[in-house]
Amino acid sequence: MHPDEFRIMPIGPGNLTDRLEVCWSHLDDWRNHTLVQENREWLEEVNKLFSPSTFIAYEGNRPVGMIEF
């Protein structure tokens, strides 16, 4: 994959953290925040019922945006 390639992928177990990164990476040590962990649990439940509920935009392998409904 070219480093500048843009793609959109549905959320799933393999890229759930990418969605969290898009929303929470502005926080210091974001991976360990309680709110982020609660959001992960909520996402896992939502995606069991309404999969996919989120699409993530990537530039290369880096998540750069998302849409959620």
N, C-alpha and C positions, 0 to 999 in steps of 0.2 A: 504494500500500500504506500502510495506517495505521501510524504509528511503533510502536504497541504490539502489532501483529498478531504472533501466534505461529504458526510453521510448522515443519515438519520436512522436510528435503530429503536425498536420497541424495547421497553424495559422488561427485564427478567431477572432471575436469580444471579446471573453472571455479571450484570451491570447495574445492580441496585445501588451500589456504592457510588457510581458515577453520578446518579441523580442527586444523592446526598451531597456530593462534592459541589455540584453546580449551585445548590441552595445554601450550603453552610461553610464552604471553604474560606469565607471571609473572617470566620472566627478563629482565634488562636486555639490550637489543639482541638479542632472541630470534631475529629473522630471520637473523642472521649467525652463529649458533652452529653449530658443526660437527655436534653431535648433532641439531639440528633439520634440517639438510640431509640427514643420513643417514636420519632418520625420513621425510623427503619421498620419498627414493629408494625406501625400503621400501614406503611407501604406494602409490607409482606401480606397483610390481611386484605387490603384493597385489591391487590393483584391476584389473590386467590379467587375473588368474586368477579372482578371486572378487568381481566387481562386482555390486552395491555391498556393501562390507564395513563401511561406516560410514554412519550417518545423523546429520546435524547439525541441532540445534534453533536456530532464530533467533527473536529478538524484534525485529521490524522487520527491519533489514538487519544486525543485530549477532549474531554467533554466540555462543550462551550455554550450549551443552551438546552432548553427543554420546553415541552408543552405538556400540560397535564389537564385531564378532564375527568 
